[in-house]
Amino acid sequence: MGRTVINDRDLHTMISALLESDQHPSADINITNATPLAEGGLELTSLDLVRLFVGMEEQLGVELEDAAMFETDFDTVADIVGMVRSSVERSPPDAA
C-alpha cells in the first residue's frame, strides 16, 4: 500500500480545524498558502506553532522532522505545508 497523498487544501483545512479546537481567534480566517502566520494573518505565537505541529503529527500519524522545524523560518502557511509534505514523503508507507 502506498503513502497517503496530502494536498494543500487538506492541510489548510487541518490547520483551521486545529486552530478551532484550540479556540484560537484566527480559526475562521480563510487559509491559503500565502496566509501570513504572524502579523496580518493567523497571528500565531511560537507556542501556537508548536501546538499546531503536534496536532498535525497526531492527525497525520507522522513525526515532523525536528531539524526542519528548528531550521525553517515560518512566515506563511506555505512554509508549514512544505515542511509537512516533506515529512510525510519521508515517512515509511503504512504497513496495513
C-alpha positions as CSV (number, residue, x, y, z in Angstrom):
1,M,0.0,0.0,0.0
2,G,1.3,3.5,-0.9
3,R,1.8,6.6,1.1
4,T,-1.1,9.0,1.8
5,V,-1.1,11.9,-0.6
6,I,-1.9,15.2,1.0
7,N,-2.9,18.3,-1.0
8,D,-2.7,21.9,0.1
9,R,-6.4,22.3,0.7
10,D,-6.4,19.3,3.1
11,L,-3.6,20.8,5.1
12,H,-5.3,24.2,5.1
13,T,-8.5,22.5,6.5
14,M,-6.5,20.7,9.1
15,I,-4.8,23.9,10.2
16,S,-8.2,25.6,10.5
17,A,-9.6,22.7,12.5
18,L,-6.6,22.6,14.9
19,L,-6.8,26.3,15.5
20,E,-10.6,26.0,16.1
21,S,-10.0,23.1,18.6
22,D,-7.6,25.4,20.4
23,Q,-10.1,28.2,20.3
24,H,-7.6,30.4,18.5
25,P,-9.1,33.8,17.5
26,S,-7.9,33.3,13.9
27,A,-9.6,30.0,13.4
28,D,-12.2,31.5,11.0
29,I,-9.7,33.0,8.6
30,N,-9.7,31.6,5.0
31,I,-6.3,29.9,4.9
32,T,-4.2,29.8,1.7
33,N,-0.5,29.2,1.2
34,A,0.0,32.9,1.1
35,T,-1.6,33.5,4.6
36,P,1.0,35.0,7.0
37,L,1.5,33.1,10.2
38,A,2.1,36.2,12.3
39,E,1.1,39.8,11.9
40,G,-1.7,40.4,9.4
41,G,-2.6,36.8,9.2
42,L,-3.1,34.0,11.7
43,E,-1.3,35.9,14.5
44,L,0.4,32.7,15.7
45,T,2.9,32.7,18.6
46,S,5.7,30.2,18.8
47,L,3.6,28.2,21.3
48,D,0.7,28.2,18.8
49,L,3.1,26.8,16.2
50,V,4.2,24.0,18.4
51,R,0.6,23.1,19.2
52,L,-0.2,23.1,15.5
53,F,2.8,20.9,14.7
54,V,1.9,18.4,17.5
55,G,-1.7,18.3,16.3
56,M,-0.6,17.7,12.7
57,E,1.7,14.9,13.8
58,E,-1.1,13.2,15.6
59,Q,-3.7,13.6,12.8
60,L,-1.3,12.5,10.1
61,G,0.4,9.8,12.0
62,V,3.9,11.1,11.1
63,E,6.7,12.6,13.0
64,L,7.6,16.1,11.7
65,E,11.4,16.5,11.3
66,D,12.9,18.4,14.2
67,A,15.6,19.8,12.1
68,A,13.1,21.2,9.7
69,M,11.1,22.8,12.5
70,F,14.1,24.5,14.0
71,E,15.9,25.5,10.8
72,T,12.9,26.9,8.9
73,D,11.7,30.5,9.0
74,F,8.0,30.0,9.1
75,D,6.5,33.1,7.5
76,T,3.4,31.8,5.7
77,V,1.2,28.7,5.6
78,A,3.2,27.6,2.5
79,D,6.2,27.1,4.8
80,I,4.2,24.7,7.1
81,V,2.8,22.9,4.0
82,G,6.2,22.4,2.6
83,M,7.6,21.0,5.8
84,V,4.7,18.7,6.5
85,R,4.7,17.4,2.9
86,S,8.5,16.7,3.1
87,S,8.0,14.8,6.4
88,V,5.1,12.8,5.0
89,E,7.1,11.9,1.9
90,R,10.0,10.7,4.0
91,S,7.9,8.7,6.4
92,P,7.6,4.9,5.7
93,P,4.5,3.7,4.0
94,D,1.7,2.3,6.1
95,A,2.2,-1.3,7.0
96,A,-1.6,-2.0,6.7
